[in-house]
Every structure is written in C-alpha cells, then in structure tokens.
Amino acid sequence: MPDSTTNSSRRQQRQLVGLAGALYVMGLIAGCAAPKVEPVKTVDPAEVSLQKSMDRVANMPQFTSGADEQPPAPTLKGQGITVSFQGGADQLLSKIAAARGLAFKVQGPRPFLPLPVHVDLADVTFSEFLADVGHQFGQRADLVLTDKTLEIRYRGKP
C-alpha cells in the first residue's frame, strides 16, 4: 500500500504545483492588464522661472539683440533732449558730446566693463540729462562738464 499513498501524494503535489503555476500566470496577466495611471503634473519652479526670463528677453528693445546693432541716435530738439538708451555710458556720452560740439574724455582707472546706464528721457534739458546719467554712476565715477569737454572721471581702482 505504500505505493498507492506515494502515488496519491505525488498526484496531489503535481496538482498543487499546477495550481500554483496557474495562479502565477493569472497574476502576471492581471498585472499587465491593469490600467495605467497618468502621473499628476506638477509645476516645476525652474521651468516657470525660465519661461519668465525668456519672455523678458523677447520684450527687450531691438537694439540690444546683437552687438552690431546700434541704438537710435539721441534727438536734440532745440534746448530739449530726447534719449532712449541702454548700454555703456561712454558710448552714449560720446554721441551726446559730439552732437553738442564737445570733446569727450575718459579719465582715471577704467573698469573692465563699461558703466551701464539706462536712459529713457523725453524733451529734457541738457543739465537734467547729465544729472540722470551722473546719478546712475553712483560712487564709481563723476560726470564732469567743462566749456569744451564732457568727461567721465573714474574713481579708485578698477
């Protein structure tokens, strides 16, 4: 009788193995058939910041888009000056000095980069224009007007 018990237990083992295999295959099939869950979209702060920067650059005045492009020349209307400019102070002041018949000079230790100025004035006096530009120099330089020259005098070390 030991043979019939052994055969019966082997049969049960085979049935259990077959059942386990069937359950395994069904689990795999069910796992593959599960619907995919879409990830929740989050706003990336870096992407938002980058988009804002790109919008700001796109809205900049056209003359700042390339090194070869020049800003519009200042308009001298009688005693009033109309200027819209962003860039190096020496570039702007040399054009203004030439338009006023003055020599332009730069004295003192020059910094590695020119002093940046942003001027958007309409029909102002020459002294108001100079005050605005000189105010933007802060403690880095002085703007000096003599009878024959317009000068930038840099202070201290570059």
C-alpha angles and dihedrals in degrees: 000000000000088000095059092049091048091048092048093049090048089051090051091049091051090049091050092048090048091048091048090049091049091050090049093051091046090051091052092049093047091049092053092047095055113116115255115247115225112230115245110254114236126193110249109217091210091055092049091049092048091050091051090050092049091050091050092051091048090054096050119115112276097240091067095058096086142020093236095054117092128211118246113278116258114261116228108200108184104291095344126084126209114196134167110180143146119184144059117355093223091058093051097041094048089057093046091048092050091049090051093046094249131133115243121222136177118203135180132033106330117223120236091250124040118252108269118228133180114201125176106163131150125205097338128151121263091249091052089051092050091047091053094049093042091051089056090055090065112176094337099081146351126236110220127190119194130171092272107018146049110209140188109207111194118211128222126335123347 
